[in-house]
Amino acid sequence: MQRKADQGRTFQHEDTKPMHPQLDFDNFHELIPQLSFAYSQGAYTPRSTYSLEFLPGMNRFTHFVKVVAATKHRKAGDIAIEVDQTTQAHSLFLSVHIRHSRKRRTRSGRHVRILPRNHTILTHQQLIAARQFISMALPYPERLESGSHALVTAPKADGTIADIMSIVVCYLSCASSMPVAEVSNEVDEDMQLRDHGWRSAIGEDGIDIVKQCVEGEWVG
């Protein structure tokens, strides 16, 4: 992963007029060419994003990693892949339990604010599946010649920032052969994310989870 001060590009709805109001992307950020992430409830489809250009020179989206809320049809831990026959875009669905509140009720009935989750709740299988999915879309070092663009999204809720960034760091660590902690630090320090809410998303426990998936320490 090359260090470039101007590598990251951000599009924020709250700071600019929405370019594509029909999409529910929040804090869209292109970390490196062909790899982006955003908050989203996941209502978008490959067809709704086809040919849209959020930033100048950006490839159309070809691969989607969607962290979505578990339902009775898709239980937490499930992994599913869909291919849109019109656009040929591939979507990977990773189901998790989404918690929107950062408060919990004690036995006395009081509400206590809890710290945001700073580790992913994706299973090892889900995290590895996401890494492999992006790696096939953006093979290294031929990534720039692939013509692909991978987008990682999750609903804006407690801890989902850790889910998004764990997927991104897991892929970048494998692709660049750099240690997970070093990649995470580089994302924090060098990709201009300080003002956009993506910084320091993964804590020490979260780094260990990603490290296990990168270094093959997990078996199962």
SULLIN-V643333 format. One line per field, one symbol per residue. phi: phi as a letter, one per 40 degrees, with the letter a starting at -180 (. if undefined). psi: psi as a letter, one per 40 degrees, with the letter a starting at -180 (. if undefined). A space follows every 50 residues. Layout:
# SULLIN-V643333
phi=???
psi=???
This chain:
# SULLIN-V643333
phi=.ccbcbccbbbbccbbcdcbcccccbfcaccbdgbbaacacgccbdccbc gcbcbdgccccbbbbbcbccbccbcdgcbabbbccccgcbbbbbcaccbc bbbbccccgccbcbcccbacbccdcccccccccccccbcbccdcccgcac bbbaccadgcdcccccccccccccccgcddcccccccccbbfbdcbgbcf cbccccccccdccccgccbi
psi=hihhdfdihihhdeeihhdgeeifhhfhhhdihehiiiiieeeiidddeh ehhdihehiihdhhhhhihiaddhiheihihihhddeeihhhhhhihhhe ifiihideeihhhiiihfiieiiddddddddddddddgiheeddedeihh hhiiigiheddddddddddddddddefiiddddddddddeefedeeeeif dhadddddddddddefehh.
